[in-house]
Each structure stands twice: as C-alpha cells, then as structure tokens.
C-alpha cells in the first residue's frame, strides 16, 4: 500500500513541537507496516521544526490570507523596482515595515496561545523569515506550505537559500497563494485550488533597454529604504526640535517662577524681620507698662500713707491751737 508522504508532512507539521517526534515515528512505523519502505524513509527524514519555523507554520495555517497579502505586497514591490518608481517604492517600503511588524506580532501571539512563547531571538527570526518571503517568490511558497523546518533569511541580494528549509516537496501551500501579475490580475494558467503558484524564470539574457537586472532592482529598493529612513530622520528631527523648543519655554517659565519665588521669599523674610522687631518692641512696651504700673502703685501707696500720717497729726494737735 502506497503512503502519501506529502499528506503525512502536512499532518506532522501541524503537530505541537513537543509531540512531533513521537508522531513522526508512529507514521514511520505505519508506513513500514503498509510495506512502503521508501515512504517510511522519507518520513523518517522529516526534522522537527525550530521554534520560529513552527510559529510561522502556525501563522500560515491559521491565517493564510495574511500570507497571501504578504505575497501580494512582495509582487508590488518587485513591480515598483522594475519600473524604477521611487515614490511608489518609498510608500511600499513603509507599508512593508508596518506589515511585517504586525505579522510578526501576530505570530508571537499565536505561539503564546499554543503554549510555546517565542524568545526574543526566535521572534527576530520570525521577522527575518517573513521578510525573506516578501523578497523572494519561492520563499513565499515555502512559507505558505506550512512545512518550514528552519527559519529563512534574505541577505538583501540574490535568492533565499531554501536548501533543507521545507519538509517534503514543499510545493503545496496550506492554502493557494494568489500571485499578482504586473497588470495586477491573476496570471493565466494558474493551477486549481490547492496547487502551488508557478513562478516562471526569464529565458535568456534581458535585451538592452529592458527592465533593470535584479541587482539594479535591489539597489533601487535599498535607495528607497534609505529615502524612507531619511524621511523618518527628518520627522524625528522635527519632533526633537519641537521638544527642544518646548523644553526651552519650560526653562524660561521655570526661571521666572523661581525668580518670583525668590522675591516672595525675600518679602517673607522682611515680614518675618518686621514681625520680630514688633515682637521685641511689644515686649519692651509690656515691661515699660509693668514698670509704670509698679511706679503708679508705689506712688498711690505713698500718697495714702502721707494722708494717713497727716490725719494722725491733725488729731494730736491741742484744741486751743484749733
């Protein structure tokens, strides 16, 4: 009985990474029992996917429309490169960055939901894999297959190295990926649903005066990315300038407030000094009043005593003298 190796590959690369090896060995044993030793050998060669590859496989199966959108964006970037459309390249480069960051965030979220959060390094490899799929149509087919064994990397020039990156033939994506022609329509002769998109290579050298070579196109893309980075730099400089102006205004306001505080503190010190002087004067006045009260009391006592002595003397005078 012949075993469908490609169907087994699809099944295995949907597995939780922790159960991949045991599931693969079970399928190997089943193939041997069915008498299909070549299939058993092929299945035995399937390698457990690395965490970033597993996470990208998860994205390709959970959200194939996102992978289709990624392929579409890659097509539009290559068309803009071929036509040397600088404005469109700059716009698409900004869209590319935003889209890749969003897809990578979505992939990390899916991995966490399935119980295997990605490390920062694995997260970066997910972004590199998505960038490779955007840059190379064959890498996009590999990502869409949902059978990645390892992450992909695009150095910026030349095709992506896919050697040993996909289990099985890697030709059948998890869901058919729509390819966009230069006119923006479906290419003629595209396969039925479930088949892989065909990527035709140009025959012979490009005639003089035709679209630029791949190297020139990639150089133009780098120029567009530099232009986008310069635009971001200008925006950052404007933001920094506004922040510096706001900081300078705040510094002036702070200096004015501190000056006002110092003036108020000087007034407070003066008021405290006057209050202290008034307190001392009040204390001296209180003492003077106390001294005056004592002198007044003494004088009253002396007057009273003198009056008493006068009365006594008058009583002792002889009557005749009166």
HUMO-V893432 format. One line per field, one symbol per residue. ss: DSSP state (2 for helix, 1 for strand, 0 for the rest). phi: phi as a letter, one per 20 degrees, with the letter a starting at -180 (. if undefined). psi: psi as a letter, one per 20 degrees, with the letter a starting at -180 (. if undefined). Layout:
# HUMO-V893432
ss->???
phi->???
psi->???
This chain:
# HUMO-V893432
ss->0000222222220000222222222222222220002222222200000022222222222202222222222222222222000222222222222222222222222222200000022222222222222220222222220001000000000000000001000000000000010000010000000000000000000000000002222222222222222222222222222222222222222222222222222222222222222222222222222222222222222222222222222222000000
phi->.edefffffgffeeffgfdfffffffffffffffndfgffffffffdfffgfffffgfffefcfffffffffffffffffffelefffffffffffgffffffffffffffffencgefgffffffffffffffecgffffffffmcfdbfdbdfobmfffdfmecfmfmedfgbgdfddffendfffmfffgoeefedeefemffffnegffffffffffffffffffffffffffffffffffffffffffffffffffffffffffffffffffffffffffffffffffffffffffffffffffffffffeffffff
psi->pppnhhhgggghjiqphhjgghgghhhghhgghijnhggghghhipqpqrghgghhhgghhhmhhhhghggghgghghghghjlngghggghgghgggggggggghghgggghjjmqqrhghghhgghghhghhhphhhgggghhkkphrrrpoiiprrpojojhpqbhjhorhqppppprhijrpqqjqrrpirqqpoqqqprqpqpjaqrrhghghhhghhhhgghhhghggghggghgghgghggghgghgggghghghghhghggghhghhgghgghhgghgggggggggggggghgggghghghghgghhiqqhhh.
